Amino acid sequence: MLSSSLAGCGGGTKEPSTAEAAPSVTVEAPAEPPPVDPAPSSEEAADTAVAPSDDKPAPAPAPAKDPNAPREVKYVVAPEGLKVEVAGVRFLVAAEAKQIAQGWGAKISIKAESADGKAHVLLSPKNGPIAFAAAVFKKGSTEAERIPDARDGEGELTIGAGSPVSFSRDFPNKGGRVLAIGETLDMEVALWGLGDSKEDRRPVKQFVHVKMKVDKGKPKAIVEPPPTAK
């Protein structure tokens, strides 16, 4: 910080007398500049640098799942059965005729495995995860006899990552109505409930469709995508 001040000066070397005293001249020193803080050294700058904050904005919450959102269902017809993929699970569905006393019924067999590497759960009541809604047509009739299904229980079946599970169900239930010669079975097969956890399970309606016509000999049960998928 530099400051300067000039004193009064005369015109020569002779000392003036009191009578002829030279007029005094006053030179004002320039105003002292405001002090300037020196630039900090690299060491000082490092010491006074503000450390970055570790606080990060909180991530936006994940959107809630819509319990009524439609599910994408994929179907592939294969020699071993119908392949169905829905909600992260891959199913292989097969159907076959089953003789019951003097009539016929059908057995639905399903193998399920995780398709996305996550665990999933199936609602599995007393008769298992499969639900039926059957219609039986007599020969030459267009009017169907409806055979509804009912759920009994709240069991659960887990489909673990890398751990396929298999299950099946017979139609009709024990003691139920069997098919006679000339009759046709038209049955919607559903799942009582499927989800990532017990809390978000919901039914898979019109999962697959099974048709079987009883003639002489052993009938053939056909499993196919539901009409809504065509």
N, C-alpha and C positions, 0 to 999 in steps of 0.2 A: 504494500500500500504506500502510494507515493503522494506527498503533499508538498507544495512550494509556497513561499512567501517572500515578496520583494520588499526591502526597506526603501525609504526616501533617498534620492541621490541629488547632488548638486551639479552645476555646469562646469566647475574647474577644480584646481587643487588648492586655491586660496581660501582660507577660512573667511567666511563673510563676517562683517561686523554686525553688531546688533542693529545698526541703523539700516544697513543694506542687506539684511538677512534675505537670502533667496527664498522665494516662495516655496513652500513645501509641496511636494508632489506625492500623492499617495496612489500607489498601484494596487488595486485589489487582486488578491490571489484568486485564481479560478476556484469555483465551488468544488469542494472535495467530492469525488464520485462516490456513489454508494458502494459499500463493501460488496465484493463478489466472492461467493464461496468457491474455493478452488475445486477443480474437478477431482473426484475421488480416485485414488490409485486403484489398480486392478485388485490389490489385496482388499482394500476397503470396500470396493464394489462387490467383491465376492461375499464379504462379511455382511453387507447391508442388503443383498439381494433378497427379494421376497420369495420364499419357497412356494412352489406350486401347491395349490390346495388339493387334498385327496378327496374332497367332497365332490361326488358326481351326481348329476340329476337322477332322481329315482326313475327306473324304467316304467313305461306305461303298463298298467295292469293288462293281463291277457283278456281278450274279450270272452264273455261268458258263452258257454255252449248253448245253442238253441235246441231245446229238447224236441222241437218239431221240424228241425231242418231235414230236408230229404237226404237219403243216403244214396250214394252211387253204388250200384250193384253190377258186377260184371259176370257174364255167363260164357262158358266154353264147353261145348259138347265133346266128350271124349269117349273112347270105347269102354273105359272102365266106369263111366258114369258121367254125371253133370258136375262140372267145376263151377263153383260160385265164390266170388270174392266180395266181401262187404265189411266195412268198419274195421279194416286191418286184419281180418281173418279170412283164410282160404278154406273152403269146404269142398269135399268130394262126396256127392250124394248118389246113392244107388238104390234101386227098388227091385223087388222080386215078389212073385206070387207065392203064397203060402197056403197049403191046404189045411182047413180047419173042419174036422168031422166030414160032413157030406158037402161042405161048401168051400169057398175060397176067401182069403183075405190077402193082405199085402204087408211086406216087411220093408221099412225104410231104414237104411243104414247110412250113417254120416261119419266121415273122418274130418276133423278140424285141426288146423295148425295156424300159428301166428304168421302173418304175411309181412308185418312191419317190425318184427323183433321185439314187440312189447307183449306184456301179459294182458289177457282179456278174460271176461267172465260171462258165463251163460246162466240164466235162470233155469234151474233144473228141479222142478217139482217131482211128485211121486212117480209119474210116468216118464220122466226125463225131459230134456230140453225141447223135444219136438211137439208141435201142436198140429191138430188136424181140423179141417172143415170139409166134411165129405158129403157127396151127393151120389145117390145110387139110382140109376135109371133101369126100369124094367124093359124087357124086349119090346120094341115098337112104341114105347111111350116117351113123350117129351117132358113129362112132369117128373121131377126128381123127389126122392125121399131124402130129406136133409138129416144128417147125423152130426150134431154139434159136439164140441169138445169142452171139457171143463178142467180147470187147473186145481190141483190139490197139493198144497205145500209150497215152501219157499226155499228149496235147496239151491245149491250153487255148484257150478262146474268151472274150474279154472283151466284156461288154455295158456300154458306157459310158453315163453320163448324157447323154441327148440324142443318142445314137449307136446307132440300131437296127441289128441284124445279121440276116441271112437265111441259112438253111442248109437242106439237103434230104438225103434218102436214098431210094434205090430198094430195093424188095423184089421178088424176092430179090437177094442179092449176085450179082455176075457169075459165071455158070456154075451158079447155083443152080436149084432146082426151080421151074418156072413152073406157072401154073394152066391147066388145060384146060377145055373146055366142060363145064358141069354141076358144076364144083367151086366151093366157097365158101371165101373167106378170112376168118378171124376172128383179128384180130391186136391184141395189146396193144402200145402204143407207150410207151416210157419215155425218160427222160433219164439218161445215165450219171452225171452229177453236176452239182449246182447249189448255189452258195453265195455269200457275200459275199467270200470269199477262197479260195485253194487249200486252206487248213487246215480250213475248215468245210464244204467241198463234201460233198454226199451225194446218192444217187440220188433221182430223182422217179419212183417206181414207178407203174404204171397211170396214166400221164399222160393219154393219150387212147386211144380204141378205134376201130379201123378195120374195116369190114365190106365185102366185095365178092363178089358172085355173078356167075360167068361164064356168060352165055348167048350167043345169037347176037347179033352186033353188038358194039359197044364197051360193056363193063360200066361200072357207076357205082360209084365208091368213096365210101363214106359215113364221115365222121369224126364221132364223138360222144363224150360223156363216158363214162368207164368205168362198168361196172355198179355198182361200189361207190359211185358218186356219186349214184345214183338212190334 
